[in-house]
């Protein structure tokens, strides 16, 4: 779970009760965890589907690449590279 005080500054400007601000921090944390889990093949749905299909979870997970342009914007691309397990 997130350190609420560490992230409180990001939600203080919203017209919310303290309880709602804490809930918003928790929701953001869960979303970030979900993105990371999906990126590294640890998402429960991905794992269940891989198990059902008889695939190795990490070997068949797509890779995502983030690049930063000169103007400061970011681009996200799906590399679709198979990773080998060691």
PyMOL commands that set and color helices and strands:
alter all, ss='L'
color gray80, all
select helices_A, chain A and resi 4-10+18-39+44-53
alter helices_A, ss='H'
color red, helices_A
select strands_A, chain A and resi 64-68+74-78
alter strands_A, ss='S'
color yellow, strands_A
deselect
rebuild
show_as cartoon
